[in-house]
Amino acid sequence: MCIQRTLERGFFAGFAAGIGAVIGDGLIALAGAFGINAISDLMVRNDHLLRLVGSGVLIVFGMKLLTTEPVMDAEGRPIPETHGEGLLDYVWTIPQTFFLTITNPGAVLGMFLMVGGAGSAIGGLNSAAEALTLVTAIVGGGILWWFFLSGLISRIRHKLNQRSLKVINQVAGATLILFGASVLAHFALKTVGLL
């Protein structure tokens, strides 16, 4: 989604989407680093709801991407970054990717594993300062990653035409739909006791 936003709307839209993902990752990392049992227990108890909502969100976003025509100018190039989006348009992107991140079981599990693995590699997180340092490094790394990736993609986006952007949208949309459907199928199989 972050890459697609950058391709269609430019650097700031892609970076805003990345910030939403970073905030979600940071919150998950914070819960993992501090071993907040209440949050972990809440997520485990509501795993079925998170999977159901998360898979639905992925499928809806995927369908939107699959059917959305790229925004192009009269010459068939992506619209310049100043095509009328205001600050609120960029700000609205942040909660969208935040919600997508925190309801994605793969992202949650992956972040918990990464925090646990990093903690194990340094001999455990023995203080709040160590935990905060790890979370700060994760968030800082995420911000740098999305800044770099959004910047790189925004530089090449003008070399793409409507057809190539449409293919990128379709591949990204189909990938989200397939991932959402697999999460939904896993949820259904687990619900009926086949897993």
N, C-alpha and C positions, 0 to 999 in steps of 0.2 A: 504494500500500500504506500509506503514511504517513497519507494522508487517511482511508482506510478504517479504520485502527486508531483514529484520533481519533474518527471517527463512532461506532464501536461501543463503544470502551472508554474514551474520554476523553483529556484532554490528555496525561497522562504516557505512555500507550501510543503515541500519535501522535508525541510528541516523541522517545521512545526509538527509534522507527522512523526518524525523521529523523536522529538522531545516527548510526545505522548507515550511512545514505547519506552523511552528511558525512564520516565516517571513510574510507569508500571513495573519495569524491571527493578528500579530502585526500591520501590515499596516491597516487592517480593524478596529482594535481597536483604532488606532491613529485617523483615520477618524471619528469614532464614538465619541471618547472622546473629540476631539476638535470641533465636530459639523461642520466639514468642509462641508458647503453646496454645494460647487462646485463639490466635489467628490460625495457626496450623490446624488445630482441632476443628475450628469453624469451617475451614476449607475442606477438610477431610469429611466432616459430617454433611456438607453441602456439595460434595463432589459431583453427585448426579445432577444437581441443578446447574452447577458451573459448566459441566459438559453439555447439558442440553442448551443452555443459553449461549455458550461459546460456539457450539457447532452451528446454531441458528444464525448467529452474527456472522460467522465465517461464510456460510452459504449465501446469506443476503448480500454481503459485500462482494462475494465472488460473482453472483448474478448481476449485480450492478456493474462491475468491471467488464463482465462478458458482453453486456449489451450496450455499454456506453461508447458513443462515438468520440474519438479524440477531438479536443477543441483546437481548431486550426484557423489560421488567417486566410485571406482570399487567395494567397499564393500556395496554400497547402502546407504551411509551416506552423509549428507550435506557436501559439499566441505569446507575445512577449510577457514578461513577468508583471508588467504594469497594466494588465488588461481589465482593471476595475475591481480586483479583489482588495478588500480592505482588511484592516487588522482583525476584525471580528471573524472574517472568513478563515484566516490562519489560526486564530485562537480556537475556533470551533473544531479544527482538525485535531487538536491536542487531546480532548476527552475521547474522541472517536478511537484513536489508536491506543490510548490508555486503557479503555474498556476492552478493546480487542486483545490487548496484552494480558490483562489480569484474568480474563475469562478463558484464555487459551491454556488448557491443561499441560500441553507440551512446554509452553514458555514457563509456567509455574514450576513444573517438575525440573526442567532444565536449569532454571535459576537456583532452585534449592540444591540440586546436585553440584552446580558450579560453586556455590557458596560453601557447601559442605566439603567439597574437594579442595578448595583453596584454603579453608580453615585447617583441614587435615595436613596439607602440604607444609604449613608453617607451624605445625604442632598444636593446632587448636586455637580458637579465639578465646583468650584468657581474660580479656577486659573489654569494657565498653569502648575504649579508645581503639583497640584492635578491630573490633566489629565495625565501628564507624569508619575507620580507615579503609577497610575492605569495601564497604558500601560506597564510600566516596570514590574509590578507584573504579568501581563498576559503573557508577553514574557518570563520572568524568570520562571514562573510556567510551561509554555509549554516546555521550554528547560529541566527542571528537570524531567518532565513527560516522555519525549521521551528518555532521558538518562536512567532513571530507567527502562522503558518498554523495550527498546532495550537491555539493560544489562540483564534483566531477561530472555527475549526470547533467547538471544544468549547463555545463559547458558543451556537452555533445548533443543535447536535446534538439538544437536547431538544425542538426544534420539529418534528423529523422523526418520522414514524411508521414502522411496520414495512414498509409497502408502499414508501415512498420510499427507505428504506435498502436494501431488496431490489433495487430498480431500480439504485441506485448501485452495489451489489455486482455486479450482472449486467453493467452497462456497464463497470465497471473490470475484471472478470474476462474479459469478451469482448475488451477492448482488450489485456490482457496475453497472452491466447491468440493473438490475431491477430499481435501483435508477435513473440511467440515463434515462431509458425509461419512468419512471413516470414523471420526469422533462420535458422530451420531449412531453409526452402526455398532461401535463398541459399547456405547451407552445402552442401546436396545438389547444387545446380546447379554450384557451384564444384568440388565433388569429382569430378563426372562430366565436367568440362571444358566445360560449356556457358556458363560465365562467364569 
